[in-house]
Amino acid sequence: PQPLPAAQPDPTLNDVSIRYARLSIPNEEPAGLYGSLEQAVEGQSPIRTIPPGALRFVAYTDWTDVNGGHYLQLKSGEWVRASPLAGYSQFQGLLFEENPKISFGWIVEDTITRSLPSYQAAESGVALTREQLVQIYDVQEAENTKWYMVGINQWVERRYIRQVVANPTPPAGVDNNRWIEVNLYEQTVTVYENGHLVFATLIASGEDPFFTKPGLFKIYEKKPYETMTGAFEADRSDYYYLEDVPWTMYFDEARALHGAYWRAWFGYTQSHGCVNMS
C-alpha cells in the first residue's frame, strides 16, 4: 500500500455563515410566518404560509424559547416556529496533488471485510465504518455482484462501497480541459483541470423517478446562496422549501450541483434531480 497523493480540505470550508432550522410544523400542515413573535406564539394572522411538505428548512438570524417552543426570526423579519439545526454533515472529499495510480473509494455502510470475494467466505475481522476512505487493489465479479479488495484478504461487497477511478482524459465535447464528472452509478463527483484530478467526493443525485439526466452540460449560473422550492408529484406531496442552499451551480434547467445541509448520508440517490454534496 502507498498513500494517496491527496489531502483533506481545510475543515473550516465546512462552515457557512448561515444558521438553519427545520420547521416544527407537522408535514401535512402549512407553516405560518408571522410579523411578530407574539403573533407566532399565538398562531394568529400569518403574513404568508409555506405549503405542507416533509422537507422545509429556513435560515434565521435570531431565536427565542416561549412555552417550550423554539421561535425563530428570519432575515425577512418574519417569525416562525422551527427547530435550529444542531449541525450538518462534516464529510469532506479529497484534494489531489497528482493523479492516483490505483482507484479508491468510500465505505457507505458499516461492514466487516471477508477473506475472499464471497458471501460464504469467513469474515477477516477488519471493521470498516461509513465514510471511511479505502484504496481498491482489485475488483472481481462473484455471486451476482462486485467485490472490492481493500487490503490483503480484505474484500468488500458492492453495497458497502463507492469507487472512484480517475480518468483525466477529457470527454468528447470538452475543449477547455476543465470539467466535472458526475458518476451516477457510483454516486461520486470528480473534478479535473489540465489533465489532473483535483477533487473527488461522494454525492446524492436524483432518485426514481426524478433522475439526474446523463449528458454533457455547461454550468450556466452560479449562486452563493439560493432558495429552492417546488414539487414534482401531482398531489404536491413531495413539496420542499429550502432557504439559502449554498454554492449552487445550475447546469441542466433547474438541476444544479450544490451543498445540502439537510442531508446526512451521501453515496445514495436521494434528490429531485440535483447533485447534492456535503
Summary of the structure (lengths in Angstrom):
residues: 278
radius of gyration: 21.8
end to end distance: 28.4
largest distance: 66.3
contacts: 798
relative contact order: 0.16
helix: 5%
strand: 48%
